[in-house]
């Protein structure tokens, strides 16, 4: 039996969300022609029934196969995703991949009772050749993960700041969420000490909006070219093939040469380093974005997802007692029991003028992924909430193949000049095209769900399932497509970015230690401080180079002398008195006691210092924004 749920053809082609919505309804909208095709079929009347409240069509398989009824084109015949996803074993017949029934999956063809196999045995060749290709490349980061489906609803409209339709009063949309660790491979432990990925695909009426977030508000770096280098230190050693749990030399070597990482390191080695599953952790965009309203006015914003379940953590000592798939099991079982986890969606916002003043007066850079916005100055504003209420039917189809992209933004949400965000706008879709394929957005879990028929001029490529029929693959005057008016002029929503080309690398400065110092002095209680010292010193015990430990303690000393002294006692290593006498290979040292130690790798920049190390360190200084938007 095939069941299709939808609305009458006079209404939008996607189902509305009147509460917890089914992913089954969602994927039905991926094939906008399926509803019309079903009504066009000339089946015998006894084969189908109607329930007009939801337009449920039940089609019972006829006794004989029906081939292309009159008026229907043979090319329109294809398998239906909803049918495939929801069919049971009792409804199926075993066949080869080309649909030929086969009596037994274990049978093979051979010469006599003890001779060699026959090459003509398509069933066996088909089986083995597909098996050889079952695995696609795992994600280069965030490989271990899981997720579920659910729905989002706007509870407190934000249309005064953002024109995005999803933020209008009462708007709802289906979502899919994927949680993950960062460094480990797909079989690694859910309770590893590692940041967690927290990505949400909002299927809005204006296209997909992907929020690619983490469970920490900051990250280890702010210079985008460092990312591959950093991730390599989180992977296995090229010779020993050990992770940093057994050999932490690479791990601490990178961190001790890039001191801007210290804020994230403190979070990682603190209690939040191993959250108690995915349900009990917050999510943070980390990056600054821009929110544009219908008048073209805009503000900067940072999105937060606050867990309705509260937060919890697992200690390093207890982590070994948990299942390797603890977080996945915890989420799956909670949803199966009807205990649907939820999160509040909140935004911090500031005007362009406030962003300039924040740098000039407090040396907080909103384009810096290692800095945070003060909550007392920029409080959270709730806009909505979401719940996860449906487990996936097939992990590979709905989680392994789901693809999030920070450049997937609806009208009203735009990227800022944050350089790490800018680099991710390229890297994420690039890795999806490599890992899943150029047509990855045609997969049901990735396809947009919109009330209009989509059209563009992207054609062909590997595994093109939807190829837009016979419509012209160019901007045609013979058969033109429709267009929507531009929502806002770009020149009204950007900063005053004019200047010569420069080579840029950030510089470590005293302001980079303010937030980590507040974390140690005002947030960590005595128990949290001691657990932090134990976690760091225990991890450092697998570092084979004492020089690396001495440098890292010097970085921690810039945060707190108390912290450095405790680490010296715990490790038995005397750290350097501070970073003033150190040269870093990964960053310029703005706290160096002479210029010979200031430049990364000890090499002066090719141009004057002001170009490579500007005094604003990449922040939006006074005058960055045009006069019309700084009010």
BAZA-127309 format. One line per 2 residues: their letters; for each residue z negated, y, x of C-alpha. Coordinates in steps of 0.02 Angstrom, whole numbers, plus 50000, padded with zeros to 5 digits. Layout:
<recs>
A	Z:Y:X ~ ...
</recs>
This chain:
<recs>
XX	50000:50000:50000 ~ 50039:50176:50059
XX	49931:50321:50001 ~ 49984:50502:50026
XX	49875:50647:49977 ~ 49942:50822:49959
XX	49976:50969:49843 ~ 50120:50996:49722
XX	50275:51059:49809 ~ 50255:51232:49730
XX	50099:51260:49835 ~ 50077:51267:50024
XX	50123:51104:50107 ~ 49949:51078:50181
XX	49790:51030:50089 ~ 49654:51160:50068
XX	49481:51128:50137 ~ 49354:51131:49997
XX	49217:51053:50103 ~ 49210:50911:50228
XX	49394:50872:50249 ~ 49478:50710:50295
XX	49583:50697:50451 ~ 49693:50587:50343
XX	49737:50740:50239 ~ 49769:50838:50398
XX	49894:50718:50476 ~ 49988:50711:50312
XX	50037:50891:50340 ~ 50113:50849:50508
XX	50267:50779:50421 ~ 50309:50917:50295
XX	50456:50819:50226 ~ 50358:50661:50188
XX	50301:50721:50016 ~ 50476:50770:49962
XX	50548:50607:50031 ~ 50429:50505:49925
XX	50478:50597:49767 ~ 50663:50576:49809
XX	50650:50387:49822 ~ 50720:50289:49675
XX	50589:50153:49667 ~ 50570:50047:49511
XX	50440:50132:49398 ~ 50318:49988:49410
XX	50297:50016:49595 ~ 50200:50179:49590
XX	50061:50267:49496 ~ 50004:50448:49489
XX	49833:50530:49490 ~ 49876:50710:49449
XX	49710:50783:49506 ~ 49757:50759:49688
XX	49937:50696:49674 ~ 49895:50524:49742
XX	50045:50410:49752 ~ 50016:50225:49772
XX	50172:50129:49819 ~ 50157:49941:49810
XX	50271:49842:49925 ~ 50412:49763:49823
XX	50449:49578:49832 ~ 50615:49612:49920
XX	50659:49743:50050 ~ 50740:49902:49983
XX	50876:49971:50094 ~ 50924:50155:50085
XX	50932:50190:49896 ~ 51078:50288:49828
XX	51070:50471:49877 ~ 50956:50440:50024
XX	51019:50444:50203 ~ 50984:50299:50318
XX	50933:50423:50452 ~ 50786:50477:50345
XX	50702:50307:50361 ~ 50557:50309:50484
XX	50380:50245:50500 ~ 50244:50351:50424
XX	50095:50401:50531 ~ 49971:50400:50387
XX	50023:50224:50340 ~ 50008:50164:50519
XX	49838:50246:50548 ~ 49756:50181:50390
XX	49833:50009:50369 ~ 49722:49856:50382
XX	49765:49692:50467 ~ 49780:49609:50297
XX	49923:49728:50252 ~ 50026:49688:50406
XX	50148:49557:50468 ~ 50160:49511:50652
XX	50326:49564:50729 ~ 50408:49611:50892
XX	50424:49796:50933 ~ 50594:49801:50847
XX	50520:49734:50685 ~ 50574:49552:50694
XX	50441:49434:50621 ~ 50371:49312:50749
XX	50269:49154:50714 ~ 50135:49163:50850
XX	50091:49293:50983 ~ 50046:49161:51115
XX	50208:49062:51109 ~ 50331:49069:51255
XX	50504:48996:51286 ~ 50526:48880:51436
XX	50636:48739:51500 ~ 50561:48577:51438
XX	50375:48549:51432 ~ 50343:48594:51615
XX	50492:48700:51670 ~ 50510:48885:51710
XX	50512:49024:51580 ~ 50672:49087:51500
XX	50726:49266:51532 ~ 50794:49270:51354
XX	50615:49264:51286 ~ 50618:49442:51220
XX	50448:49424:51138 ~ 50363:49388:51305
XX	50463:49516:51404 ~ 50432:49646:51269
XX	50246:49610:51270 ~ 50223:49615:51459
XX	50335:49765:51492 ~ 50242:49869:51364
XX	50074:49812:51432 ~ 50129:49868:51606
XX	50150:50044:51538 ~ 49999:50060:51422
XX	49903:50182:51531 ~ 49952:50364:51544
XX	49880:50470:51685 ~ 49699:50515:51649
XX	49650:50698:51648 ~ 49632:50764:51825
XX	49469:50842:51766 ~ 49368:50802:51609
XX	49433:50623:51611 ~ 49278:50545:51530
XX	49254:50605:51353 ~ 49251:50575:51167
XX	49258:50672:51006 ~ 49279:50680:50819
XX	49359:50776:50677 ~ 49281:50902:50560
XX	49300:51071:50479 ~ 49263:51254:50515
XX	49216:51388:50388 ~ 49196:51576:50408
XX	49026:51626:50338 ~ 49017:51806:50403
XX	49190:51886:50411 ~ 49239:51980:50568
XX	49397:52064:50504 ~ 49331:52233:50561
XX	49356:52174:50741 ~ 49490:52039:50730
XX	49645:52018:50623 ~ 49650:51829:50646
XX	49665:51753:50473 ~ 49534:51621:50513
XX	49399:51756:50523 ~ 49429:51820:50346
XX	49294:51791:50215 ~ 49284:51611:50158
XX	49424:51544:50267 ~ 49416:51361:50315
XX	49517:51248:50426 ~ 49513:51070:50496
XX	49462:51048:50677 ~ 49457:50915:50812
XX	49330:50923:50953 ~ 49327:50836:51122
XX	49173:50830:51234 ~ 49179:50772:51414
XX	49105:50773:51587 ~ 49204:50864:51723
XX	49215:50769:51887 ~ 49204:50585:51846
XX	49344:50466:51802 ~ 49366:50394:51627
XX	49243:50252:51659 ~ 49104:50359:51733
XX	48929:50382:51661 ~ 48896:50497:51514
XX	48729:50545:51592 ~ 48798:50604:51758
XX	48733:50772:51821 ~ 48889:50874:51784
XX	48945:51015:51670 ~ 49012:50961:51501
XX	49178:51010:51426 ~ 49173:51069:51244
XX	49347:51098:51173 ~ 49390:51137:50992
XX	49561:51135:50909 ~ 49557:51250:50757
XX	49709:51213:50646 ~ 49727:51384:50566
XX	49858:51445:50442 ~ 49932:51547:50585
XX	49948:51404:50709 ~ 49831:51307:50821
XX	49691:51400:50909 ~ 49617:51302:51054
XX	49447:51353:51121 ~ 49429:51268:51291
XX	49245:51289:51332 ~ 49100:51213:51431
XX	48915:51189:51397 ~ 48872:51324:51525
XX	48911:51511:51512 ~ 48969:51525:51694
XX	49065:51421:51821 ~ 49067:51386:52008
XX	49207:51507:52050 ~ 49298:51667:52005
XX	49452:51653:52117 ~ 49579:51538:52033
XX	49654:51465:52192 ~ 49484:51387:52230
XX	49488:51272:52080 ~ 49587:51125:52153
XX	49481:51135:52312 ~ 49319:51132:52214
XX	49374:50988:52102 ~ 49423:50886:52255
XX	49242:50897:52313 ~ 49185:50825:52146
XX	49298:50673:52167 ~ 49284:50523:52282
XX	49285:50539:52472 ~ 49461:50503:52539
XX	49397:50377:52668 ~ 49239:50298:52598
XX	49293:50317:52415 ~ 49112:50363:52373
XX	49063:50493:52244 ~ 48945:50636:52287
XX	48803:50534:52211 ~ 48811:50427:52370
XX	48885:50553:52492 ~ 48856:50734:52445
XX	48924:50810:52606 ~ 49087:50875:52530
XX	48993:50938:52377 ~ 48869:51046:52473
XX	48996:51096:52605 ~ 49102:51184:52474
XX	48953:51266:52387 ~ 48878:51328:52551
XX	49042:51415:52593 ~ 49064:51493:52420
XX	48897:51573:52374 ~ 48959:51648:52209
XX	48934:51470:52142 ~ 48744:51487:52150
XX	48718:51532:51966 ~ 48811:51378:51905
XX	48726:51270:52038 ~ 48557:51322:51971
XX	48608:51274:51794 ~ 48683:51110:51854
XX	48530:51060:51954 ~ 48413:51121:51818
XX	48368:51039:51654 ~ 48536:51080:51574
XX	48625:50976:51706 ~ 48608:50818:51600
XX	48609:50863:51414 ~ 48540:50741:51288
XX	48709:50691:51221 ~ 48846:50803:51153
XX	48762:50845:50989 ~ 48618:50935:51075
XX	48709:51061:51182 ~ 48786:51232:51159
XX	48964:51281:51201 ~ 49023:51437:51291
XX	49197:51508:51314 ~ 49140:51583:51480
XX	49297:51689:51489 ~ 49314:51861:51415
XX	49446:51877:51280 ~ 49511:52020:51175
XX	49492:52037:50986 ~ 49620:52148:50900
XX	49602:52211:50721 ~ 49738:52254:50595
XX	49741:52435:50655 ~ 49778:52384:50833
XX	49603:52431:50893 ~ 49523:52303:51007
XX	49364:52250:51092 ~ 49317:52123:51225
XX	49231:51965:51164 ~ 49146:51807:51222
XX	49128:51659:51103 ~ 48973:51549:51092
XX	48946:51388:50994 ~ 48761:51362:50958
XX	48704:51186:50915 ~ 48617:51170:50746
XX	48529:51016:50818 ~ 48445:51118:50954
XX	48460:51068:51136 ~ 48385:50931:51241
XX	48396:50861:51416 ~ 48378:50698:51510
XX	48286:50694:51676 ~ 48366:50626:51833
XX	48240:50485:51838 ~ 48273:50433:51657
XX	48462:50448:51663 ~ 48486:50274:51737
XX	48401:50199:51583 ~ 48539:50259:51466
XX	48702:50174:51420 ~ 48855:50232:51519
XX	48928:50282:51350 ~ 48769:50357:51281
XX	48843:50522:51222 ~ 48993:50437:51140
XX	48882:50310:51052 ~ 48759:50444:50995
XX	48896:50551:50917 ~ 48988:50405:50836
XX	48832:50328:50759 ~ 48769:50495:50693
XX	48932:50528:50601 ~ 48940:50350:50534
XX	48764:50374:50461 ~ 48814:50539:50380
XX	48710:50644:50500 ~ 48850:50767:50534
XX	48818:50879:50686 ~ 48855:51064:50668
XX	48871:51221:50772 ~ 48864:51407:50733
XX	49012:51507:50799 ~ 48956:51675:50870
XX	49034:51816:50970 ~ 48971:51945:51092
XX	49081:52099:51089 ~ 49095:52261:51187
XX	49215:52407:51188 ~ 49327:52442:51338
XX	49218:52593:51379 ~ 49062:52485:51377
XX	49149:52363:51495 ~ 49182:52503:51619
XX	49003:52568:51604 ~ 48933:52393:51626
XX	49016:52385:51796 ~ 48980:52564:51850
XX	48796:52559:51799 ~ 48743:52376:51814
XX	48877:52296:51924 ~ 48917:52163:51793
XX	49100:52114:51794 ~ 49167:52051:51628
XX	49317:51974:51717 ~ 49202:51871:51829
XX	49169:51691:51772 ~ 49006:51689:51871
XX	48931:51837:51776 ~ 48852:51841:51602
XX	48839:51977:51470 ~ 48659:52034:51436
XX	48611:51975:51262 ~ 48493:52120:51233
XX	48638:52241:51254 ~ 48772:52134:51173
XX	48687:52024:51042 ~ 48770:51872:50964
XX	48860:51901:50800 ~ 48883:51746:50693
XX	49055:51728:50613 ~ 49058:51548:50554
XX	49006:51368:50579 ~ 49084:51198:50600
XX	49034:51018:50570 ~ 49099:50852:50633
XX	49108:50732:50487 ~ 49242:50604:50531
XX	49255:50481:50674 ~ 49426:50443:50745
XX	49521:50289:50689 ~ 49607:50265:50856
XX	49533:50336:51016 ~ 49695:50339:51114
XX	49799:50424:50979 ~ 49668:50551:50927
XX	49563:50585:51083 ~ 49655:50528:51240
XX	49816:50612:51182 ~ 49738:50770:51111
XX	49787:50920:51216 ~ 49695:51087:51222
XX	49775:51244:51288 ~ 49686:51413:51310
XX	49853:51501:51284 ~ 49858:51435:51105
XX	49795:51593:51019 ~ 49826:51657:50842
XX	49870:51840:50811 ~ 49715:51945:50844
XX	49647:51846:50992 ~ 49717:51883:51165
XX	49674:51838:51345 ~ 49589:51964:51458
XX	49630:51999:51640 ~ 49502:51869:51698
XX	49600:51789:51842 ~ 49532:51614:51814
XX	49578:51623:51630 ~ 49751:51688:51676
XX	49778:51537:51789 ~ 49720:51416:51654
XX	49850:51488:51534 ~ 49979:51405:51647
XX	49888:51253:51711 ~ 49831:51175:51547
XX	50001:51157:51460 ~ 50077:51108:51627
XX	49959:50961:51646 ~ 49989:50907:51466
XX	50177:50902:51495 ~ 50146:50794:51648
XX	50013:50681:51572 ~ 50075:50659:51393
XX	50253:50725:51396 ~ 50355:50880:51362
XX	50346:50849:51174 ~ 50157:50824:51170
XX	50140:50950:51029 ~ 50241:50838:50914
XX	50102:50708:50915 ~ 50005:50714:50751
XX	49840:50759:50834 ~ 49920:50908:50922
XX	50045:50966:50791 ~ 50013:51133:50704
XX	49969:51128:50521 ~ 50040:51285:50442
XX	50100:51335:50266 ~ 50277:51372:50327
XX	50413:51264:50402 ~ 50414:51293:50589
XX	50573:51332:50686 ~ 50607:51372:50867
XX	50737:51332:50999 ~ 50645:51199:51097
XX	50750:51042:51089 ~ 50766:50867:51159
XX	50660:50806:51304 ~ 50571:50640:51321
XX	50516:50560:51157 ~ 50578:50698:51040
XX	50526:50634:50868 ~ 50552:50796:50773
XX	50707:50884:50841 ~ 50738:51010:50700
XX	50885:50921:50624 ~ 51058:51001:50631
XX	50995:51179:50640 ~ 51077:51283:50778
XX	50984:51268:50945 ~ 51011:51454:50979
XX	50986:51621:50889 ~ 51127:51602:50764
XX	51207:51727:50646 ~ 51286:51584:50549
XX	51122:51500:50503 ~ 50983:51625:50546
XX	50798:51586:50544 ~ 50665:51698:50468
XX	50550:51809:50571 ~ 50382:51892:50543
XX	50349:52071:50593 ~ 50255:52095:50757
XX	50069:52108:50721 ~ 50026:52234:50857
XX	50113:52327:50997 ~ 50069:52256:51167
XX	50057:52426:51250 ~ 49909:52469:51139
XX	49803:52320:51187 ~ 49812:52313:51376
XX	49721:52404:51514 ~ 49791:52531:51636
XX	49856:52405:51762 ~ 49963:52504:51884
XX	49961:52483:52072 ~ 50038:52404:52224
XX	50037:52217:52253 ~ 49882:52160:52347
XX	49811:52000:52418 ~ 49643:51976:52334
XX	49490:51872:52372 ~ 49321:51914:52297
XX	49169:51965:52399 ~ 48989:51906:52382
XX	48873:52053:52346 ~ 48691:52082:52298
XX	48733:52096:52113 ~ 48792:51915:52113
XX	48612:51858:52135 ~ 48534:51959:51991
XX	48566:51834:51851 ~ 48518:51681:51956
XX	48357:51771:52005 ~ 48317:51806:51823
XX	48350:51623:51783 ~ 48223:51568:51915
XX	48091:51699:51879 ~ 48102:51721:51690
XX	48179:51563:51617 ~ 48121:51417:51724
XX	47939:51374:51695 ~ 47841:51284:51831
XX	47895:51113:51771 ~ 48079:51165:51768
XX	48063:51239:51943 ~ 47991:51079:52014
XX	48123:50972:51931 ~ 48256:51087:52004
XX	48183:51068:52180 ~ 48175:50879:52159
XX	48354:50870:52097 ~ 48425:50978:52237
XX	48326:50898:52378 ~ 48365:50723:52313
XX	48550:50760:52306 ~ 48546:50842:52478
XX	48470:50685:52551 ~ 48645:50610:52548
XX	48720:50757:52644 ~ 48758:50704:52823
XX	48767:50880:52900 ~ 48605:50978:52923
XX	48703:51138:52954 ~ 48767:51131:52775
XX	48590:51117:52706 ~ 48533:51265:52813
XX	48673:51373:52743 ~ 48639:51322:52564
XX	48453:51361:52581 ~ 48503:51533:52648
XX	48603:51562:52488 ~ 48456:51507:52381
XX	48345:51625:52483 ~ 48448:51772:52417
XX	48396:51716:52243 ~ 48212:51686:52281
XX	48107:51664:52437 ~ 47995:51550:52336
XX	48142:51436:52295 ~ 48200:51429:52476
XX	48025:51391:52541 ~ 48004:51249:52418
XX	48172:51175:52467 ~ 48130:51187:52652
XX	47971:51090:52620 ~ 48060:50961:52512
XX	48207:50932:52630 ~ 48119:50957:52797
XX	48259:51076:52848 ~ 48228:51257:52898
XX	48361:51365:52818 ~ 48436:51525:52885
XX	48339:51685:52843 ~ 48479:51745:52728
XX	48667:51763:52721 ~ 48681:51925:52819
XX	48719:51831:52979 ~ 48840:51706:52901
XX	49028:51700:52889 ~ 49100:51605:52742
XX	49268:51517:52742 ~ 49291:51541:52555
XX	49236:51718:52519 ~ 49212:51887:52600
XX	49030:51927:52639 ~ 48985:52099:52574
XX	48806:52073:52635 ~ 48854:52037:52817
XX	48761:52135:52951 ~ 48924:52178:53041
XX	49110:52175:53002 ~ 49143:52029:53119
XX	49056:51918:52992 ~ 49120:52003:52835
XX	49292:51926:52818 ~ 49324:51751:52753
XX	49359:51633:52899 ~ 49323:51779:53015
XX	49500:51844:52992 ~ 49528:52025:52942
XX	49647:52047:52793 ~ 49827:52091:52836
XX	49813:52260:52749 ~ 49676:52389:52749
XX	49509:52324:52687 ~ 49518:52428:52529
XX	49665:52329:52465 ~ 49598:52155:52494
XX	49416:52195:52458 ~ 49417:52335:52328
XX	49251:52415:52290 ~ 49258:52356:52110
XX	49278:52172:52161 ~ 49407:52149:52022
XX	49301:52228:51884 ~ 49369:52354:51756
XX	49313:52514:51842 ~ 49306:52684:51755
XX	49482:52735:51705 ~ 49549:52558:51691
XX	49583:52577:51505 ~ 49692:52705:51421
XX	49603:52851:51341 ~ 49643:52798:51163
XX	49545:52635:51177 ~ 49389:52683:51276
X	49299:52770:51135
</recs>
